[in-house]
Structure formats: structure tokens, C-alpha cells
Amino acid sequence: MQQPVRPAFVFLDMGNVLVSFDMQRAFRQMAEAGRCDAAAVRAAVVEGGLMESLERGRIGWPEFHAELARRTGCSADPAALAHAASDMFTLNVEMLPVIAGLERTGCGLGILSNTCQPHWEHLLGRRFAVLPGNFRELVLSHEVRAIKPEPEIFATATRRAGVPPEEIFFCDDIPSHVEAARRAGWQAEVFTSAAALADALDRRGLKLGL
């Protein structure tokens, strides 16, 4: 079996890799802040496509807020709603040694995430040391106006990394995103744990010292 190419650049997903999140908590908090029904909030945000439009950068937070209010009767002001929607993240501390090990290898690091501006700003406001830390490239869906698993976001990330696709490694918790990365010519693995990720990198010649 041929040995994989040693990666020159590693992209990591954010949600459920670098941080965990609880969307049901967010829906409850949004409903409480806006004095409306949590099921209606979820229906508008998920099934109704508001979250996808926000993550794609098609709408901004003012438009999201206004449309959610129209659909659900939500009465929260925009800032309170943004906090309620975003206060659901917890740092995955098991990833800290992996990130430190990657930094010691000198490998380029980036984040490739489907996210929106309020979530990203909330994470930065939490002052997690790893965000943005030494992640050189931040390929965020709402900024580049494309989402995983679409080819466009992987093409953008490849250009940002500045190395051939086969020298890029990616880890994401969603299998379809991993499959899309492989179609783009990247090396990729589904995230199951920090330890499994460290093993996958070790097999590719990135020795993290763990």
C-alpha cells in the first residue's frame, strides 16, 4: 500500500472538532429571548432555510432577525437574539495537544467551517486561545459565500493553502464533507476523537509528540 503524502497544510472543521455545540439549547434560548415557540424557531431556522442563507452569506443578521420575527413573532432585539443563538459552544479541550503538536511540525494550519458571522464573533469573544490562534487561513462559509460539501469552498481553500491538493489534510465530523474533500484531491478523515486524529496524522508523517 502506498504511503500517503506528508501533508503540508491541515484544515480542521470547527463545529464538533474544535468546539462542540448544542443547537437545541440555542433554539430554546432564542425562543425564551423572543417570547416565542422553540419548535417554530427551529422550523424557520433549519427547515425554513434561514440558517443556510446566513451561513452562505446570502443574508446578514439584520435580515435574519427580521425574517425570524415575521415567521415566528420573535420579539427579541437583534443583539439579544444573536447572543441567544450563539451561546451554545464549548471548547474541545482534548484538541489542544493536537493543535500544539501541529504547530510544532511547522505545518500550515487553517479552519474550514460552515458558520455565520454571529457564531464566529461569539467564539472570538469567548477568547478561546486556539481561535484564531495560529490558524493561518480562515475559510468561513459566510465570508466566501459557499458551503461544504460544495466544490467551490474546497477550491477556495486549496488556493488559500497555496499547496497542491494532495498535500492538504482535512478533518470534519460529517462524512459527506470528508467525501467532498477527497473528491477535491485532499487527504481527509472523519473526526471521531482527538486521539484518532493524532493517529491519522502520525500515519501521514506528522509526528505530534503525543
N, C-alpha and C positions, 0 to 999 in steps of 0.2 A: 504494500500500500504506500502511495506517495506521501511524503511528509508535507504537511501544509506549509505555505509560505509564512515566514515570521511577519506578523502584522507590523506595519509602520505607523498605523493610526487606528485608534479604538474609539468607536462611538457607543455610548450607552443610552438606553431609554431612560426616562426619568421616572414616570409613574410605575410603581411596583418593582422598580430596580433600585434607583437611588432613594426614592421616598415611597412610602405606602400611602394609600388614601382610602377614604370611606365616602363614596358618593351618596349613600343613603343618609349619612349624617348631614351632608351638605344640603340635600333636599329638605330634611327636617328643619334645619336651621334657616333655610330660605323661606320656608312656609311660616315658621314662627316669626321671623323678622317682618314678613309681609302680610301676616294675618290671613293666610290663605291655606289651601289644602295641599299637603305634601305630594299626594298622588297626582294632582293636577300640575304641580310644578314639574314633577318627573316626566309626565306625559308631554309637556310643552318643550322641556329641555332635551329629552332623549328622542322619543318617538316623533315629536314635532320638529326636530331638526335644528333647534336653536343652538345647541352646543356645537354641532358640526359646523354651522355657519360661523360661530365665534372662533372655533379652532382653525377654520380655513382663512380667517381674516376677511370674510365677506361682510361682516358687520362688526362694529365696535361695541363696547359696553353700553353706551347710551341707547343704541338701537336694541340691544338685547334686553335691557331693563324695560324699555317702553313696550316692546312686544310681549314680554312676560307679563307685564301689568295688564295689557289688553286681553291676554288669553286667560289669565288666572285671577285677576283682581288684586294681585300683589300690591301692597301699599308701602313697601319699604323704600327709602330713598336709595339712590344708586350706590353710595358708599357703603351703607349698611348691608345692602344685598350682596355687594362684592365680597365683603368680609364673611358673610354667612356662607356664600358659595365656595369660599377658598379656605376656610379654617377647618381643613379635614386632612392635612398632611402630617406624616410622622417620618422623621429621618430613619432610613435603614442603616443603623449603626454597624451592622455586620459588613457593610460595603466599605467602611472607612479603611481597613487594612488593604483591601484590594486596590482602592484608588491610590493610596500611598505607595503601594508596590508598583503600580503602573507608572506613577510619576518618577520613581527611581529608575525605571527602564529607559527613560527618555523618549518613550513612545508618545506620539501626538494624541491628544485626548479631545473628545467632543461629546456633546449631548445632542441626540436626535429625538425629538419629542413632539407628539400631538398635544398641544396645550394652548391656552389662551392668555391674554395679557393679564387679567386679574389674578389667575393662578400663579403665573410666573412672578409677578410683582409681590404677591403674598409670600412666596417661597424666598425671594430675596430679602424681604422684610423680616423673615424669621432669623436671618443671619446664620443659616447653616454654613459651616466653614467650607463645605465642598461646592457651594453654589454662589457665584460661578467658579470660584477657586481657580484651579489650573486647567479648566476645560477651555481649550483654545477656540474651538468652534461651537457655536450655539445655533443649531438648526432647529428653529421652533416653528411649528406649522403656521401659527397666526402671522408670523413675520414673513415667511417665504410663500405663503398662500398655496400650500399643498400639504396633503396629509398622507401618512402611512396608511395603507400599503401602496400608494400610487407611485409609479416610476419617477415622477418629476421630483419628489422630495429626495429620493436617493441620488438622482443625478446632481441636484444642488449640493448635497452633502459630499459627493465624490469630488466635485470641483473645489469645495471649501477645504477638503482634506489635503488636496494637492499631491496625492499619490495614486498609483494605479489601483483600480477597484479590487484586484486580488490581494492587495496589501492592506485592505481595510477589514477590521473585525467589528462585528456588531452584536449586541445582546439586548433582547427585548422579551417581555413576558408573553407576548401574543404571537402564536405560531405563524399566522398569516403575514405578520410583519417580517419575521425571520425568513420566511419563504421568499418574500419580495426582495429582501436584501440579497439573498443568494441569486435570484434572477438578475440582479444588478451586477453580479460578479463578485460580491463580497463574501467573506467568510462570516458565518453567523450561527448563533446558538440561542435556543430558547432559555430564558433565565428561570432557574428553579431555586438557586441559592447562591450566596456569595462564594461558598466553598466550591460548588460545581463550576462557577465561572472562573475561579482561580485555576482549577484543574484544566479547563478548556484552554486557557491562556498558556499554561505551562506546556501543554502538548504542542502548542504552536511556537514555542521557543521564548515566550515572555516569562521569565522567571521572576516571580514576585517576592520570593524570600519568605513565604508563609508556611 
